[in-house]
Amino acid sequence: MTAPPFLTVTLNPAIDQTVHLTELVPGTVHRATQAEQQAGGKGVNVAGYLSDWRHASEPPIVATGFLGQINAPTFQSFFDSKQIIDRFVRLPGHTRRNIKLVDETSGDTTDINLPGLAPDADRLDELRGVLDTEAQPGAIVVLSGSLPPSLPVCTYRDLVGRLRSRGARVLLDTSGLPFREALAAPAEALPWAIKPNQEELEELLGHRFANLDEMVQAAMMLCRRGIGLVIVSRGAEGALFVSERHALLGQPPLLKVSSTVGAGDALVAGVVTACRENAEPEIVARMGLAFAAATLAHRNQSLPDRAAVLSRMDSMHVERLRALDMTA
């Protein structure tokens, strides 16, 4: 049986300019130890990790969204090197550039995100046509990242509903008003899965969590509304994986971190990889964490080989949290 295809959607991609510093000290002059640039954007990163993992016999990864024509070759080179099918809609102008300052002492990354392209309604219609062609029933579609300011805040909500009606499973990874709007949809048009970080989930609900139990209950509430899986990324503390039937706390071992760039996107790639195989919840958590951990240990935004990723899975600590009242 052929595995269902993956499709990633990045409406506001960027060329990531990553600058490595021995230590970031605001207000001072720095000499970079290393600098590189590459095609970026959350969905682009997810597509890259999925392609790194893919067997040659499996369907290729398809990536779409909006790109500026002038600097599109940076993305074309990335897609060619990863054997990703490029279905991006081209717009006049430049794709935005984001600057990432990596503090090699702390492992922290400081992001400076510049303004992007301004697709209009006609370009959005063109993108919908790509999705109608590529999103086959059973496909897993990852919608990731911010919206271009020119698009209405209901854009993700509308795309999720459209994809759901075509029989696709949709994981949504965004924040702010577009996230809130998408989660206000009726149950039949909600994402299959979401991946907020802790701060994004707190922003959605309008309050900070006093403890882990409050966070679990908040995620469970979203599941009861119709979302199949809520993944809450928690930085170095790992992630929560919550559905109506389980709540798992996943924590990686202590790691030497080269860069946090792309770790959340790797987590998403690992989760959808395991879910495509209908893996048990503990395996889904371990696979997501192993993808993220493998990324944290490398400076480049690629996965190591399969054996290296799989060897990390057993070292992930996954705890099934106390039984929850499913009838609440």
KANOR-V878315 format. One record per residue. N is the residue number from 1. RES is the residue in one letter. SS is DSSP state (2 for helix, 1 for strand, 0 for the rest). D_CENTER is the distance of its C-alpha to the mean C-alpha in Angstrom with 2 decimals. Layout:
n = [N N]
res = [RES RES]
ss = [SS SS]
d_center = [D_CENTER D_CENTER]
This chain:
n = [1 2 3 4 5 6 7 8 9 10 11 12 13 14 15 16 17 18 19 20 21 22 23 24 25 26 27 28 29 30 31 32 33 34 35 36 37 38 39 40 41 42 43 44 45 46 47 48 49 50 51 52 53 54 55 56 57 58 59 60 61 62 63 64 65 66 67 68 69 70 71 72 73 74 75 76 77 78 79 80 81 82 83 84 85 86 87 88 89 90 91 92 93 94 95 96 97 98 99 100 101 102 103 104 105 106 107 108 109 110 111 112 113 114 115 116 117 118 119 120 121 122 123 124 125 126 127 128 129 130 131 132 133 134 135 136 137 138 139 140 141 142 143 144 145 146 147 148 149 150 151 152 153 154 155 156 157 158 159 160 161 162 163 164 165 166 167 168 169 170 171 172 173 174 175 176 177 178 179 180 181 182 183 184 185 186 187 188 189 190 191 192 193 194 195 196 197 198 199 200 201 202 203 204 205 206 207 208 209 210 211 212 213 214 215 216 217 218 219 220 221 222 223 224 225 226 227 228 229 230 231 232 233 234 235 236 237 238 239 240 241 242 243 244 245 246 247 248 249 250 251 252 253 254 255 256 257 258 259 260 261 262 263 264 265 266 267 268 269 270 271 272 273 274 275 276 277 278 279 280 281 282 283 284 285 286 287 288 289 290 291 292 293 294 295 296 297 298 299 300 301 302 303 304 305 306 307 308 309 310 311 312 313 314 315 316 317 318 319 320 321 322 323 324 325 326 327 328]
res = [M T A P P F L T V T L N P A I D Q T V H L T E L V P G T V H R A T Q A E Q Q A G G K G V N V A G Y L S D W R H A S E P P I V A T G F L G Q I N A P T F Q S F F D S K Q I I D R F V R L P G H T R R N I K L V D E T S G D T T D I N L P G L A P D A D R L D E L R G V L D T E A Q P G A I V V L S G S L P P S L P V C T Y R D L V G R L R S R G A R V L L D T S G L P F R E A L A A P A E A L P W A I K P N Q E E L E E L L G H R F A N L D E M V Q A A M M L C R R G I G L V I V S R G A E G A L F V S E R H A L L G Q P P L L K V S S T V G A G D A L V A G V V T A C R E N A E P E I V A R M G L A F A A A T L A H R N Q S L P D R A A V L S R M D S M H V E R L R A L D M T A]
ss = [0 0 0 0 0 1 1 1 1 1 0 0 0 1 1 1 1 1 1 1 1 0 0 0 0 0 0 0 0 0 0 0 0 1 1 1 1 1 1 1 0 2 2 2 2 2 2 2 2 2 2 2 2 0 0 0 0 0 0 0 0 1 1 1 1 1 1 1 0 0 0 2 2 2 2 2 2 2 2 2 2 2 0 0 1 1 0 0 1 1 1 0 0 0 0 0 1 1 1 1 1 1 1 0 0 0 0 0 1 1 1 1 1 0 0 0 0 0 0 0 2 2 2 2 2 2 2 2 2 2 2 2 2 2 0 0 0 0 0 1 1 1 1 1 0 0 0 0 0 0 0 0 0 0 2 2 2 2 2 2 2 2 2 2 2 0 0 0 1 1 1 1 1 0 0 2 2 2 2 2 2 2 0 0 0 0 2 2 2 0 0 0 1 1 0 0 1 2 2 2 2 2 2 2 2 0 0 0 0 0 0 2 2 2 2 2 2 2 2 2 2 2 2 2 2 0 0 0 1 1 1 1 1 0 2 2 2 0 1 1 1 1 0 0 0 0 1 1 1 1 1 0 0 0 0 0 0 0 0 0 0 0 2 2 2 2 2 2 2 2 2 2 2 2 2 2 0 0 0 0 2 2 2 2 2 2 2 2 2 2 2 2 2 2 2 2 0 0 0 0 0 0 0 0 0 2 2 2 2 2 2 2 2 0 0 0 1 1 1 1 0 0 0 0 0 0 0 0]
d_center = [26.83 24.14 20.55 18.65 16.66 12.98 12.15 9.23 10.09 9.86 12.75 13.07 12.41 14.36 16.42 15.56 18.91 18.65 21.92 22.93 25.60 27.78 27.39 26.22 29.19 28.99 32.03 33.07 33.09 30.81 31.16 27.98 28.05 25.64 23.61 21.52 19.48 17.05 14.92 11.67 9.15 5.36 6.11 9.01 7.66 5.96 9.40 11.22 10.41 11.20 14.24 15.34 15.56 17.15 20.88 23.07 24.32 21.00 19.90 18.22 14.67 14.94 13.02 14.21 14.27 16.84 18.35 21.51 24.33 25.78 23.12 21.45 23.01 20.52 17.80 20.39 21.20 17.66 17.43 20.95 20.43 17.56 19.39 16.66 18.29 18.06 18.48 17.61 20.17 22.19 23.51 26.34 25.56 23.05 19.27 18.69 18.63 16.76 18.59 17.26 20.13 19.81 22.51 23.63 25.80 23.32 20.07 18.66 16.90 18.14 16.32 18.52 16.79 19.41 20.08 18.86 20.33 21.99 21.68 24.36 24.98 26.27 23.19 21.04 23.55 23.16 19.42 20.30 22.73 20.21 18.13 21.48 22.36 19.28 17.93 20.52 21.26 19.22 16.35 12.77 10.91 7.22 7.69 5.44 7.41 11.08 13.99 16.87 19.75 21.92 20.08 21.03 18.91 19.31 17.43 14.31 16.87 18.98 16.42 15.24 18.97 19.83 17.42 18.56 22.12 21.62 20.69 16.99 14.52 11.65 8.40 7.79 5.45 8.25 11.47 15.20 17.49 15.22 13.44 16.99 18.36 15.98 16.92 20.55 20.77 23.14 22.09 22.27 19.75 17.08 13.62 13.96 11.10 9.23 7.25 9.26 10.62 14.39 15.47 13.44 14.94 18.26 18.16 17.59 20.56 22.66 23.63 22.81 22.86 26.07 24.95 22.57 24.47 23.77 20.02 20.43 22.75 20.44 17.68 20.55 21.83 18.71 19.05 22.69 21.92 20.27 16.61 16.56 14.03 12.80 10.68 11.61 10.51 13.81 13.77 16.70 17.70 15.01 13.43 14.99 14.64 16.85 18.40 21.94 23.33 21.80 20.37 19.26 18.85 17.27 18.31 18.29 21.64 22.54 21.13 22.30 19.33 19.54 16.46 13.42 11.72 8.36 8.78 5.87 3.75 7.00 7.16 4.88 7.10 9.98 9.91 10.06 12.52 14.67 14.60 15.82 18.71 19.42 19.35 20.76 18.61 19.57 18.46 15.00 14.77 16.42 14.37 11.01 12.99 14.79 11.94 10.90 14.66 15.45 13.24 14.86 18.19 17.93 18.19 16.89 13.30 14.32 14.77 18.42 20.31 19.86 22.73 21.32 18.05 20.18 22.62 20.19 19.54 22.99 22.70 19.92 21.69 20.73 23.03 23.72 24.55 27.79 28.58 27.46 29.70 28.13 30.86 30.25]
